[in-house]
Amino acid sequence: MEFKFLPITNPKQLGPKRALSSIRYIVIHDTGNPGVGAGAMAHYKYLQGATRPGSAQYYIDDKMIVQTIGDSRTAWAVGDKWGYKNNPNRIKDAKNINTLSLELCINRDCDPVKAYKNLVELTKNLMAKFKVPGDCVIRHFDVTGKTCPGSWSGQNWAKWWQFKEDIKGPIEWAIDLSKDSSFGPGVTKKEDKPMTSWGDEEYKKAVDLGITDGTNPDNPATRKEVACMIVRALGQPAITKEVADKLTQGLTDVKKKPLIRPSRYFEADGLKVIETSPDRVYMAQLGGKTLRQVGAYGINGTFFDTGKPELAGSTWGIMVNQGKPIGPNAYTNHWAGKIVRGTLIYAKGKMEVKRINNIGQVKGPIDWAIGGVGLIPWYDPKLEQVPDDILRTTRHTGIGFKGDRVYLVVSDRCSMVDFRHKLKALGLEGAIALDGGGSSQMLWEKGLGVHSTRRLNNIVGVK
């Protein structure tokens, strides 16, 4: 059996880019095309010229698996805008942006037993790669109500339930999804000649830095891809001699001057995200201006008096920068001393979320801190006495961390519970919600982000 990576270039079949960490579901389809010759390669060729949006990441027949869209790119597959009339029990949070779609070919000249086996093994390989549990391997039917995979719908979906049992077993055929490869019976495993480890450490660092998404490490790169990776590595909009000299110095003498990892912007599952280093983050007052007016990169900060955003005393939550509150009221989360709320604190090179009332409850020096509504690792708005208006379905802003990275996030419209779920899907170890609704703003390079006309009191900025 053969695996081929043949990415299509037809823009009508390609959705937005996404973080690999956003993948939460694997969706099974069939092509609905019994015509002779309508195998995986035929569908790849069709997608290259098709004008009607409708695509998937993988096509599977009895001889090969063809990946037509990279895992870090969205496919138009699960019908996000369907009427959802036929399935009241649909899985509402499964969307194109957080799913991988697998299309089983059903052409008459295809051996259905072999094609089914290829689908089972591909699914198990992808489950392992993206840590997708069996409960999150679903049908197109489960998302929209469309009878798909239609070839499995008979006898009350008996083939589907057998498939769900079959993917519980161990991987029998390991598939190298990083490059064109062979798999299945008769493929010799070269255990006596291990793969070279040359460049593995550097490549892993590049993935961690966000310079590359980690897919297809042995494939050649286009000039555009190389240019993108260089710009990401430098963290600059253009390459200059000064920047190159600094980068070279950091790489050749890390002990003397370690590099600060660059910031990056990405979108995933209805979230707009700025990922950065905590040493690049600062808290400041904006004096009643929008992020666009100031031209500052970052997000809106904690709660404030929207009627008087220009006043220093209008900050209504903890907001500390370089150990000092940014305003006369920015030392506390609530005037009532018994009310404690989630606060993200960066001190002594460590980030953590604590429930506190005021900054005096934190021992030792603080680099920065900001208060809001605790989301991760715990969520209890009743204990924190959070008004219902803050929890409503609207845009939400939040800040969290994973390892040594900070994530500044603004969501599309969703409930606070859904917002928490989305942040957990990013793998965040700690997170809080900030002011939201009309206050939600984000600004990044080239005007990326979320913009509103509300004048803000404060900002979580990125240097």
C-alpha positions as CSV (number, residue, x, y, z in Angstrom):
1,M,0.0,0.0,0.0
2,E,1.1,3.5,-0.7
3,F,0.7,6.8,1.2
4,K,1.1,9.9,-1.0
5,F,1.2,13.6,0.1
6,L,-0.2,15.5,-2.9
7,P,-1.4,18.9,-1.6
8,I,-3.9,20.6,-3.8
9,T,-3.4,24.3,-4.8
10,N,-7.0,25.1,-5.7
11,P,-7.9,28.0,-3.3
12,K,-11.7,27.1,-3.5
13,Q,-11.0,23.9,-1.7
14,L,-8.7,25.3,1.0
15,G,-9.8,26.7,4.3
16,P,-7.8,28.8,6.7
17,K,-4.6,27.6,8.4
18,R,-4.8,26.3,12.0
19,A,-2.6,25.1,14.8
20,L,-2.2,21.3,15.0
21,S,-3.2,21.5,18.6
22,S,-6.7,22.6,17.5
23,I,-7.5,19.2,16.0
24,R,-10.1,17.5,18.2
25,Y,-12.1,15.2,16.0
26,I,-11.7,12.8,13.1
27,V,-14.7,12.7,10.8
28,I,-15.4,9.7,8.6
29,H,-17.1,10.2,5.2
30,D,-17.5,8.2,2.0
31,T,-17.2,9.8,-1.5
32,G,-20.7,8.7,-2.6
33,N,-19.2,8.0,-6.0
34,P,-19.4,4.3,-7.2
35,G,-18.1,5.1,-10.7
36,V,-15.3,3.0,-12.1
37,G,-11.9,4.6,-11.5
38,A,-13.2,7.0,-8.8
39,G,-10.4,6.2,-6.4
40,A,-8.2,8.3,-4.2
41,M,-6.0,9.7,-7.1
42,A,-9.1,10.5,-9.2
43,H,-10.5,12.6,-6.3
44,Y,-7.2,14.4,-6.0
45,K,-7.3,15.3,-9.7
46,Y,-10.9,16.4,-9.4
47,L,-10.2,18.7,-6.4
48,Q,-7.5,20.5,-8.3
49,G,-10.0,22.0,-10.7
50,A,-13.3,21.8,-8.8
51,T,-15.2,25.1,-8.5
52,R,-17.7,24.0,-5.8
53,P,-16.2,23.9,-2.3
54,G,-16.1,20.4,-0.9
55,S,-12.8,18.7,0.2
56,A,-11.1,16.5,2.8
57,Q,-7.6,16.0,4.1
58,Y,-7.4,12.3,3.2
59,Y,-8.9,10.0,0.5
60,I,-8.6,6.2,0.9
61,D,-9.0,3.4,-1.6
62,D,-7.8,-0.2,-1.8
63,K,-4.3,0.7,-3.1
64,M,-3.4,4.0,-1.5
65,I,-4.1,6.8,0.8
66,V,-3.7,10.3,-0.7
67,Q,-3.5,13.3,1.5
68,T,-4.7,16.3,-0.5
69,I,-4.7,19.0,2.3
70,G,-2.1,19.3,5.1
71,D,-3.2,18.7,8.6
72,S,-2.5,22.3,9.5
73,R,-5.0,23.5,6.8
74,T,-8.8,23.4,7.1
75,A,-10.8,21.5,4.5
76,W,-14.4,22.3,3.5
77,A,-15.8,19.0,4.6
78,V,-18.4,19.0,7.4
79,G,-20.8,21.6,6.3
80,D,-20.6,24.3,9.0
81,K,-23.5,26.2,7.5
82,W,-25.9,23.3,7.1
83,G,-29.4,23.6,8.4
84,Y,-28.9,20.7,10.8
85,K,-32.5,19.6,10.4
86,N,-32.0,15.8,10.4
87,N,-30.0,15.2,13.6
88,P,-31.0,17.0,16.8
89,N,-28.3,15.1,18.7
90,R,-25.5,16.5,16.5
91,I,-22.1,17.3,17.9
92,K,-22.3,21.1,17.9
93,D,-18.6,21.9,18.5
94,A,-17.2,19.8,15.6
95,K,-16.4,22.2,12.9
96,N,-14.1,22.3,9.8
97,I,-11.5,24.2,11.8
98,N,-11.1,21.5,14.5
99,T,-11.6,18.3,12.4
100,L,-9.7,16.0,10.1
101,S,-11.9,14.5,7.4
102,L,-11.3,11.1,5.9
103,E,-13.1,10.1,2.7
104,L,-13.5,6.4,1.9
105,C,-13.7,5.7,-1.8
106,I,-16.5,3.4,-2.9
107,N,-15.9,3.0,-6.6
108,R,-17.1,-0.3,-8.0
109,D,-13.6,-1.5,-9.1
110,C,-12.2,-1.0,-5.6
111,D,-11.8,-3.9,-3.2
112,P,-14.0,-2.8,-0.2
113,V,-12.2,-5.0,2.3
114,K,-8.8,-3.6,1.5
115,A,-10.1,0.0,1.4
116,Y,-11.8,-0.5,4.8
117,K,-8.6,-1.9,6.3
118,N,-6.6,1.1,5.0
119,L,-9.2,3.4,6.6
120,V,-9.0,1.6,9.9
121,E,-5.2,1.8,10.1
122,L,-5.0,5.4,8.9
123,T,-7.6,6.4,11.6
124,K,-5.6,4.6,14.3
125,N,-2.4,6.3,13.2
126,L,-4.1,9.8,13.2
127,M,-5.7,9.1,16.6
128,A,-2.2,8.4,18.0
129,K,-0.6,11.3,16.3
130,F,-3.1,13.9,17.5
131,K,-4.2,12.2,20.7
132,V,-7.9,11.9,19.5
133,P,-9.9,9.5,21.7
134,G,-12.2,7.0,20.1
135,D,-15.3,9.0,21.2
136,C,-14.1,11.8,19.0
137,V,-13.9,9.7,15.9
138,I,-17.3,10.5,14.4
139,R,-19.4,10.4,11.2
140,H,-20.3,13.3,9.0
141,F,-23.8,12.4,10.1
142,D,-22.9,13.2,13.7
143,V,-22.0,16.7,12.7
144,T,-24.8,17.7,10.2
145,G,-27.4,15.0,10.0
146,K,-26.3,14.2,6.4
147,T,-26.4,10.4,5.7
148,C,-22.7,10.0,5.4
149,P,-20.8,7.7,5.1
150,G,-23.9,6.6,3.2
151,S,-22.5,3.2,2.3
152,W,-22.5,2.3,6.0
153,S,-26.0,3.5,6.9
154,G,-27.8,0.3,6.4
155,Q,-29.0,-2.0,9.2
156,N,-29.0,0.8,11.7
157,W,-25.4,1.8,10.9
158,A,-24.0,-1.7,11.6
159,K,-20.8,-1.1,9.6
160,W,-20.2,2.1,11.5
161,W,-20.4,0.4,14.9
162,Q,-18.1,-2.3,13.7
163,F,-15.6,0.4,12.6
164,K,-15.8,1.9,16.1
165,E,-14.8,-1.4,17.5
166,D,-12.0,-2.0,15.0
167,I,-10.3,1.3,15.8
168,K,-10.0,0.3,19.4
169,G,-7.3,-2.2,18.6
170,P,-3.5,-1.5,18.4
171,I,-1.9,-0.1,15.3
172,E,-1.0,-3.0,12.9
173,W,0.4,-0.9,10.1
174,A,2.5,2.1,11.1
175,I,2.2,4.7,8.4
176,D,4.9,7.4,8.0
177,L,2.7,10.4,7.3
178,S,5.6,12.8,7.1
179,K,6.5,11.8,3.5
180,D,5.5,9.5,0.6
181,S,5.8,6.0,2.0
182,S,4.7,2.4,1.8
183,F,2.8,0.5,4.5
184,G,1.0,-2.7,5.1
185,P,1.8,-6.4,4.5
186,G,5.2,-7.0,2.8
187,V,6.8,-3.7,3.8
188,T,10.2,-4.5,5.3
189,K,11.0,-2.7,8.5
190,K,14.6,-1.6,8.4
191,E,15.3,-2.2,12.1
192,D,18.9,-3.0,11.4
193,K,19.5,0.5,9.9
194,P,18.0,3.1,12.2
195,M,17.0,6.4,10.7
196,T,19.6,9.2,10.9
197,S,19.1,11.6,13.8
198,W,21.0,14.4,12.0
199,G,19.1,17.7,12.6
200,D,16.5,16.2,14.8
201,E,17.3,18.4,17.8
202,E,17.4,21.6,15.7
203,Y,14.2,20.7,13.9
204,K,12.4,20.1,17.2
205,K,13.5,23.5,18.4
206,A,12.1,25.0,15.1
207,V,8.8,23.4,15.7
208,D,8.7,24.6,19.4
209,L,9.4,28.1,18.2
210,G,6.6,28.1,15.7
211,I,9.0,28.4,12.7
212,T,7.5,25.3,11.1
213,D,4.5,23.2,11.9
214,G,6.5,20.0,12.0
215,T,4.9,18.2,9.1
216,N,6.9,16.7,6.2
217,P,10.4,17.2,7.6
218,D,12.1,15.5,4.7
219,N,10.2,17.2,1.9
220,P,11.8,20.1,-0.1
221,A,10.6,23.6,0.7
222,T,9.5,26.3,-1.8
223,R,11.2,29.7,-1.8
224,K,8.0,31.2,-0.2
225,E,8.1,28.6,2.6
226,V,11.8,29.3,3.2
227,A,11.1,33.0,3.3
228,C,8.3,32.5,5.8
229,M,10.4,30.4,8.1
230,I,13.2,32.9,8.1
231,V,10.9,35.8,9.0
232,R,9.3,33.7,11.8
233,A,12.8,32.8,13.1
234,L,13.8,36.4,13.2
235,G,10.5,37.6,14.6
236,Q,10.8,40.6,12.3
237,P,8.8,41.8,9.3
238,A,12.0,42.1,7.3
239,I,15.6,40.9,7.4
240,T,18.2,43.5,8.3
241,K,21.9,43.2,8.9
242,E,21.4,44.3,12.5
243,V,18.8,41.6,13.1
244,A,20.9,39.0,11.4
245,D,23.9,39.9,13.5
246,K,21.9,39.7,16.7
247,L,20.5,36.3,15.7
248,T,23.9,35.0,14.8
249,Q,25.3,36.1,18.1
250,G,22.5,34.4,20.0
251,L,23.0,31.2,18.1
252,T,26.8,31.1,18.6
253,D,26.9,32.2,22.2
254,V,23.6,31.1,23.9
255,K,25.1,31.0,27.3
256,K,26.1,34.7,27.2
257,K,22.9,36.0,25.7
258,P,20.0,33.5,25.3
259,L,17.5,34.2,22.6
260,I,14.0,35.3,23.5
261,R,11.6,33.2,21.4
262,P,9.7,35.2,18.9
263,S,6.0,35.9,19.1
264,R,3.5,34.5,16.7
265,Y,-0.2,34.9,15.7
266,F,-2.5,32.1,14.8
267,E,-6.2,31.2,14.6
268,A,-7.9,28.0,15.8
269,D,-11.4,26.9,16.7
270,G,-12.9,30.4,16.7
271,L,-10.0,31.8,18.6
272,K,-7.5,34.5,17.6
273,V,-4.2,34.0,19.5
274,I,-1.0,35.8,20.1
275,E,1.6,33.4,21.5
276,T,4.6,35.1,23.1
277,S,7.2,35.0,25.9
278,P,6.3,36.4,29.4
279,D,9.3,38.7,29.2
280,R,7.7,40.4,26.2
281,V,4.4,41.1,28.1
282,Y,3.6,44.3,29.9
283,M,0.6,45.9,31.6
284,A,-0.3,49.6,31.0
285,Q,-3.1,52.1,31.0
286,L,-4.4,53.4,27.6
287,G,-6.1,56.6,28.7
288,G,-9.4,56.0,27.0
289,K,-8.1,55.0,23.5
290,T,-8.5,51.9,21.3
291,L,-5.6,49.6,20.5
292,R,-5.7,50.8,16.9
293,Q,-5.5,54.5,18.0
294,V,-2.4,53.8,20.1
295,G,-0.9,51.2,17.6
296,A,0.0,48.9,20.5
297,Y,0.2,45.1,19.9
298,G,-1.7,43.0,22.5
299,I,-5.2,42.7,23.9
300,N,-7.6,44.6,26.1
301,G,-6.9,44.0,29.8
302,T,-9.0,43.7,33.0
303,F,-12.4,45.2,33.9
304,F,-12.8,49.0,34.1
305,D,-15.3,51.8,34.3
306,T,-16.4,52.1,30.6
307,G,-18.0,55.5,31.4
308,K,-14.7,57.0,32.3
309,P,-11.9,54.9,30.7
310,E,-9.5,57.8,30.6
311,L,-9.2,58.0,34.4
312,A,-6.4,56.2,36.2
313,G,-8.8,55.2,38.9
314,S,-11.2,53.4,36.5
315,T,-9.3,50.1,36.6
316,W,-11.5,47.5,38.4
317,G,-9.1,44.6,38.7
318,I,-5.5,43.6,39.5
319,M,-3.1,45.1,37.0
320,V,0.5,45.1,38.0
321,N,3.6,46.0,35.9
322,Q,7.2,45.6,37.2
323,G,5.9,45.2,40.7
324,K,3.6,48.2,40.8
325,P,-0.2,48.6,40.2
326,I,-0.8,50.7,37.1
327,G,-3.5,52.8,38.9
328,P,-4.8,53.6,42.3
329,N,-7.3,50.7,42.3
330,A,-5.3,48.2,40.3
331,Y,-4.0,46.5,43.4
332,T,-7.3,44.6,44.0
333,N,-9.8,42.4,42.2
334,H,-12.8,43.6,44.4
335,W,-13.4,46.3,47.0
336,A,-14.9,43.6,49.3
337,G,-11.9,41.9,50.8
338,K,-13.6,38.4,51.0
339,I,-14.1,38.2,47.3
340,V,-11.3,36.4,45.5
341,R,-10.9,36.0,41.8
342,G,-8.5,34.3,39.3
343,T,-5.3,36.1,38.8
344,L,-2.4,35.2,36.5
345,I,0.9,36.1,38.1
346,Y,4.4,36.1,36.5
347,A,7.2,36.2,39.1
348,K,10.7,34.7,39.3
349,G,10.4,33.2,35.9
350,K,7.3,31.3,36.8
351,M,3.6,31.7,35.8
352,E,0.7,30.5,37.9
353,V,-3.0,31.2,38.4
354,K,-4.1,32.0,42.0
355,R,-7.4,33.1,43.6
356,I,-6.6,36.3,45.5
357,N,-8.3,39.5,46.4
358,N,-5.4,41.9,46.3
359,I,-1.7,41.8,45.3
360,G,-0.6,42.1,48.9
361,Q,-1.5,38.4,49.2
362,V,1.4,37.4,46.9
363,K,4.8,37.0,48.5
364,G,7.9,38.3,46.9
365,P,8.6,40.5,43.8
366,I,6.2,40.4,40.8
367,D,7.1,41.0,37.2
368,W,3.5,41.4,36.2
369,A,0.0,40.2,37.2
370,I,-3.6,40.6,36.0
371,G,-6.9,39.7,37.6
372,G,-10.1,38.4,35.9
373,V,-12.2,35.2,36.1
374,G,-10.5,31.9,36.8
375,L,-10.9,29.4,34.0
376,I,-8.0,26.9,34.2
377,P,-7.3,24.9,36.3
378,W,-10.6,25.7,38.1
379,Y,-13.8,27.5,37.1
380,D,-16.3,28.6,39.7
381,P,-17.9,31.9,38.9
382,K,-20.3,31.5,41.8
383,L,-17.4,31.4,44.3
384,E,-15.8,34.3,42.6
385,Q,-19.1,36.2,42.5
386,V,-18.9,36.9,38.8
387,P,-21.9,38.8,37.4
388,D,-24.0,36.9,34.8
389,D,-23.4,39.6,32.2
390,I,-19.7,38.7,32.1
391,L,-20.5,35.0,31.5
392,R,-23.0,35.6,28.6
393,T,-22.6,34.5,25.0
394,T,-20.4,37.2,23.5
395,R,-16.8,37.7,22.5
396,H,-14.4,36.8,25.3
397,T,-10.8,37.9,26.0
398,G,-8.4,35.8,28.0
399,I,-4.8,35.2,28.9
400,G,-3.2,31.9,29.8
401,F,0.0,30.0,29.7
402,K,1.6,26.6,28.7
403,G,5.1,25.9,29.8
404,D,7.1,29.1,29.3
405,R,4.7,30.6,26.7
406,V,1.9,33.2,27.2
407,Y,-1.3,33.1,25.1
408,L,-3.4,36.2,24.6
409,V,-6.7,35.1,23.2
410,V,-9.9,36.7,21.8
411,S,-12.8,34.4,20.8
412,D,-15.7,34.6,18.4
413,R,-19.1,34.7,20.1
414,C,-19.5,31.9,22.6
415,S,-20.4,31.3,26.2
416,M,-17.8,31.5,29.0
417,V,-18.1,27.7,29.4
418,D,-17.3,27.2,25.7
419,F,-14.5,29.7,25.9
420,R,-12.9,27.7,28.7
421,H,-13.3,24.5,26.7
422,K,-11.5,26.1,23.7
423,L,-8.6,27.2,25.9
424,K,-8.3,23.7,27.4
425,A,-8.1,22.4,23.9
426,L,-5.1,24.6,23.3
427,G,-3.4,22.7,26.2
428,L,-3.2,25.7,28.5
429,E,-2.1,24.9,32.0
430,G,-3.6,28.1,33.5
431,A,-5.9,30.8,32.2
432,I,-8.3,33.6,33.2
433,A,-10.9,35.5,31.4
434,L,-10.6,39.3,31.1
435,D,-13.1,42.0,30.1
436,G,-15.1,40.9,27.1
437,G,-18.0,41.9,24.9
438,G,-17.6,45.3,23.4
439,S,-14.2,45.7,25.2
440,S,-12.7,42.7,23.4
441,Q,-9.9,44.0,21.2
442,M,-6.7,42.5,19.7
443,L,-4.1,44.1,17.5
444,W,-1.2,42.4,15.7
445,E,1.0,42.9,12.7
446,K,-0.7,44.0,9.4
447,G,-3.9,44.9,11.4
448,L,-4.7,41.3,12.4
449,G,-6.9,40.8,15.4
450,V,-10.3,42.0,16.7
451,H,-11.3,45.7,16.6
452,S,-14.1,47.7,18.3
453,T,-14.7,51.4,18.9
454,R,-14.9,51.1,22.7
455,R,-12.3,53.3,24.4
456,L,-10.2,51.1,26.7
457,N,-8.6,51.8,30.1
458,N,-5.8,49.3,30.0
459,I,-3.9,46.8,27.8
460,V,-2.0,43.6,28.0
461,G,0.7,44.6,25.6
462,V,3.4,42.7,23.7
463,K,6.8,44.3,23.2
